[in-house]
Structures are given as C-alpha cells and as structure tokens.
Amino acid sequence: MSEPDVHDTLRASSLAAELTDTQCRALAGLVTLRHFADGELVVREGTSDSHLYLIVTGSVTVARAAGTPEEVVLFALRQGDTIGELSFLDDNVHFASVVSHGPTTMLALERERFESLLGTDPQILYRVMRAIVRRVHQQQHRLAAQATELTNYITKTHGRY
C-alpha cells in the first residue's frame, strides 16, 4: 500500500473524521501497515499492546480462550473497524484475543509514535482521541442494548430458557 493509499484509507475512517487533510497526512506518516494470514493472532487475551489497529481489508474475530476447545467468539470486526482502543489509551491487558479471519491488512498506530505529536500538533491527538471515545461510546451503547434485550428475555420467560 502506497503513502497516498494509507492517507486515503485514514481519510475515509472514523479516526480522521475531524482532521484536516494536512493533519491526516501527518497521522498517515505515523502508521505502519501490517499483514496477517488466516487464523493469525493479532492480539492475545491477557496481554497489553500499545497499538491501535484499523482494519483495511479482511476481518477478525474477537474471542475468549481463542484456539482452545473453550473458545467463545464474542463478535466479528471488518473493514473500517478499529481494534484495541482501550488498551491503546490505558495500557491495560486485553479482555479477549483478536484473530484474523482470512488474509487481513491493518494500519497500526503505536501509542509512543502517536504521543510524539503532543509537542508538534496536539490538535491531531485531541481529534483522534475524540474519535476513539466516540467508538467506545458506540460499543457501550451496543452492549447496553444487548443487556437490556437479555434482561427482557429472562423477565418475559421467568428465567426459563
């Protein structure tokens, strides 16, 4: 993927929604392109990773106990989705593993490289952080809706499955 392609991919993503074209180009200069084969582990459950990933092509599954008989797939992510937002921000360990589903290409933004913008262009930092918070809010709303549906189901069936 060439530099203009990286810029165009970022430009179309939610991460760059509030960035000017110049700011988007600066951010594009900080990301690296990563390729994953089918079934390759992107992030391991219980580990910390200082990267924020943007899926360019392909898809991934997010699973607990990935690769074991107890594996539980929680959800799938596809082109345009981001991965690792919270760990990127707070350096905590990942709750689940992320595994590529088919050949997958991602842009990876390392936290240390991102933080280098503090002295030169803090507006990029601020605007990307706002995009990350919006994404986390979307996830939280989805989880709250699912919890409500589950509660309603259990209430209506009086706990019978």
C-alpha positions as CSV (number, residue, x, y, z in Angstrom):
1,M,0.0,0.0,0.0
2,S,1.5,3.3,-1.0
3,E,1.5,6.5,1.0
4,P,-1.4,8.0,-0.8
5,D,-3.4,4.8,-0.2
6,V,-2.6,5.0,3.5
7,H,-3.7,8.6,3.6
8,D,-6.9,7.8,1.6
9,T,-7.7,4.9,4.0
10,L,-7.2,7.0,7.0
11,R,-9.2,9.9,5.5
12,A,-12.2,7.6,5.0
13,S,-12.0,6.2,8.5
14,S,-13.7,7.5,11.6
15,L,-10.3,8.2,13.2
16,A,-9.8,11.1,10.8
17,A,-13.3,12.4,10.8
18,E,-12.3,15.7,12.4
19,L,-8.8,16.0,10.9
20,T,-7.8,18.4,8.2
21,D,-6.1,16.9,5.1
22,T,-2.7,18.1,6.4
23,Q,-3.3,16.6,9.8
24,C,-4.4,13.3,8.2
25,R,-1.2,13.2,6.2
26,A,0.8,13.7,9.4
27,L,-1.1,10.9,11.0
28,A,-0.6,8.7,8.0
29,G,3.2,9.2,8.4
30,L,3.0,7.6,11.8
31,V,1.1,4.3,11.0
32,T,2.6,1.1,9.8
33,L,1.0,-1.5,7.5
34,R,0.6,-5.0,9.0
35,H,-0.5,-8.1,7.1
36,F,-2.0,-11.1,8.9
37,A,-2.6,-14.6,7.5
38,D,-5.8,-16.5,8.1
39,G,-6.1,-17.6,11.7
40,E,-3.1,-15.4,12.9
41,L,-3.3,-14.0,16.3
42,V,-3.3,-10.2,16.2
43,V,-3.7,-9.6,19.9
44,R,-3.5,-12.2,22.7
45,E,-6.0,-12.2,25.5
46,G,-4.4,-11.1,28.8
47,T,-1.6,-9.2,27.2
48,S,-1.0,-5.5,26.7
49,D,-0.5,-4.0,23.3
50,S,0.4,-0.3,22.6
51,H,-1.2,-0.3,19.2
52,L,-4.5,0.9,17.8
53,Y,-5.4,-1.1,14.7
54,L,-7.6,-0.1,11.7
55,I,-8.8,-2.9,9.5
56,V,-8.1,-2.1,5.9
57,T,-9.0,-5.4,4.3
58,G,-10.3,-8.7,5.7
59,S,-11.9,-9.3,9.0
60,V,-11.1,-10.5,12.5
61,T,-13.0,-12.3,15.3
62,V,-12.8,-11.3,18.9
63,A,-12.8,-14.4,21.1
64,R,-12.2,-15.5,24.7
65,A,-9.9,-18.5,25.1
66,A,-9.0,-18.4,21.4
67,G,-7.5,-21.6,19.9
68,T,-8.8,-23.8,22.8
69,P,-11.8,-26.1,23.0
70,E,-13.4,-23.5,25.3
71,E,-13.2,-20.7,22.7
72,V,-16.1,-18.4,22.6
73,V,-16.4,-15.9,19.7
74,L,-17.8,-12.7,21.0
75,F,-18.1,-10.7,17.7
76,A,-16.5,-10.0,14.4
77,L,-15.0,-6.8,13.1
78,R,-14.5,-5.9,9.4
79,Q,-13.0,-3.3,7.1
80,G,-13.1,0.2,8.7
81,D,-13.4,-1.0,12.3
82,T,-10.8,-0.2,14.9
83,I,-9.3,-2.6,17.4
84,G,-7.6,-2.1,20.8
85,E,-8.9,1.3,21.6
86,L,-8.9,1.0,25.4
87,S,-5.6,-0.8,25.7
88,F,-4.2,1.9,23.4
89,L,-5.3,4.5,25.8
90,D,-4.7,3.0,29.2
91,D,-2.2,0.2,28.6
92,N,-4.4,-2.4,30.3
93,V,-4.5,-6.0,29.2
94,H,-6.9,-7.2,26.5
95,F,-10.1,-8.9,27.7
96,A,-10.1,-11.1,24.6
97,S,-7.9,-12.2,21.7
98,V,-8.2,-10.9,18.2
99,V,-7.7,-13.4,15.4
100,S,-7.6,-12.7,11.6
101,H,-10.3,-14.4,9.6
102,G,-8.8,-14.8,6.1
103,P,-5.9,-12.6,4.9
104,T,-6.2,-9.3,6.7
105,T,-4.4,-6.0,6.3
106,M,-4.4,-3.4,9.1
107,L,-2.9,0.0,9.8
108,A,-1.2,0.0,13.2
109,L,-0.6,3.2,15.2
110,E,1.8,2.8,18.1
111,R,1.0,4.8,21.2
112,E,4.5,6.2,21.6
113,R,4.6,7.5,18.0
114,F,1.1,9.0,18.4
115,E,2.2,10.7,21.6
116,S,5.1,12.3,19.8
117,L,2.5,14.7,18.3
118,L,2.0,16.3,21.7
119,G,4.8,18.8,21.1
120,T,4.2,19.4,17.4
121,D,0.4,19.1,16.7
122,P,-1.7,18.4,19.8
123,Q,-4.9,19.1,17.8
124,I,-4.3,15.8,16.0
125,L,-4.1,14.0,19.3
126,Y,-7.2,15.7,20.6
127,R,-9.3,15.0,17.5
128,V,-8.2,11.3,17.2
129,M,-8.9,10.8,20.9
130,R,-12.4,12.2,20.4
131,A,-12.9,9.7,17.6
132,I,-11.7,6.9,19.9
133,V,-14.1,8.0,22.6
134,R,-17.0,8.1,20.1
135,R,-16.1,4.5,19.0
136,V,-16.0,3.3,22.7
137,H,-19.4,5.0,23.3
138,Q,-20.9,3.2,20.3
139,Q,-19.6,-0.1,21.7
140,Q,-21.0,0.7,25.2
141,H,-24.4,1.6,23.7
142,R,-24.4,-1.8,21.8
143,L,-23.6,-3.7,24.9
144,A,-26.2,-1.8,26.9
145,A,-28.8,-2.7,24.3
146,Q,-27.8,-6.3,24.4
147,A,-28.0,-6.4,28.2
148,T,-31.5,-4.9,28.0
149,E,-32.6,-7.5,25.5
150,L,-31.3,-10.3,27.6
151,T,-32.9,-8.9,30.7
152,N,-36.3,-8.5,28.9
153,Y,-36.0,-12.1,27.6
154,I,-35.3,-13.5,31.0
155,T,-38.0,-11.4,32.6
156,K,-40.6,-12.5,30.0
157,T,-39.7,-16.1,30.2
158,H,-39.5,-16.0,34.1
159,G,-35.9,-17.3,33.9
160,R,-36.8,-20.4,31.8
161,Y,-34.7,-21.0,28.7
